[in-house]
């Protein structure tokens, strides 16, 4: 199923994601969304994984069912 919505950006730069889309992707208040952009397109997707220490979404490593980013992993090695 394809969902198409047209939304106006408010003065604070926010947009509203429709209830139908939030329900379809099980997006709840407090969930993290990953926003990527290139020269032509903005993509928003639900971020399932983030570093347990700093909440980073970049360069994650799985360690005993927890996600740790490469930067935090390096810091842990120094302890």
Secondary structure, DSSP 8 states (H G I E B T S, - for coil): ----------TTS-----HHHHHHTT--TT--EEEEE-SS-EEEEE-----TTT---SSEEEETTEEEEHHHHHHHHT-
